[in-house]
Amino acid sequence: MSHDQQFLVGSLLVLGLLAVVVGGPLYLLAKAMPRIQRTRRKREIETAMRMGVFDHQLIQEVGSELYDERERHGRW
């Protein structure tokens, strides 16, 4: 085998190794990314909804306190 052929075979082997080492994980990440993004977005929505419920409860408490205060001190 000549030097040029050895260089060509070596280059192809290195290229193949890089394709497996770099391309494999990138391919797997690309396949899993939609599921990861969906899970993250679901968690964000759940948190926002929980905070909305919590805010609603606080609004009800403040409203009740203001109503009670208004009733104790007479109409404004």
N, C-alpha and C positions, 0 to 999 in steps of 0.2 A: 504494500500500500504506500502510495507516495505521500509526501508531506502535505500537499494540497488536499488530498483525500482525507488524511488524518485530521487536518484542520476543519474540514467540512463536517466530518462525523462528530468531532468534539463540539463544534458550534451547535449542531443540531441537538446533541445530548444536553448541552447547557440550556438551550432554548426550551427543550421539552421539560427539563427540571424546573426552570423558572415558571413555565406555564402551569405545572402541577402545584408548585409551592405557592405561587401568588394567585393564579387563576382559580384554583380549587376553593380556597376560603372566600374569595370575592364572589364566586358563583353561589356558594352556600349562604352568604350574607344577603345577596340579592334575592334569593328565594325566601329567606326568613324575614326580611325587612317589612313586608306588608303586615305580617302577623304581629311583629314587634310594635309597629306604628299603631295598629288597631288596639292593642292592649294598652299602650300609653294613652291614647286618646280616650279610651273607655274609662281609664282611671281619672283623667282630667275632668271628664263629664260627670263622673260619680262625685268627685270632690266638689265641683261647682253646684251640683244639685243638693248635696248635703249642706253646703254653706247657704244655699238659698232657703232651705228648710229652717236652718238655724237662724238666719236673718228674719224670716217670717215669725218665728217664735219670739225673737227679741222685739220686733215691731209690735206684736201683740202685748207683750209685757209692758213696754213703754206706753202704749196706748191705754192700757188698763190703769197704769199708774197716773197718767194725765187725767183720765176720766174720774178716777177716785179723788184726785186732788181737786178737780173742778167741782165735784159734788160736795166735798168737805167744806170748801171755801165759798160755796155758792156759785152762781153763774158768773161768768167773766164780765 
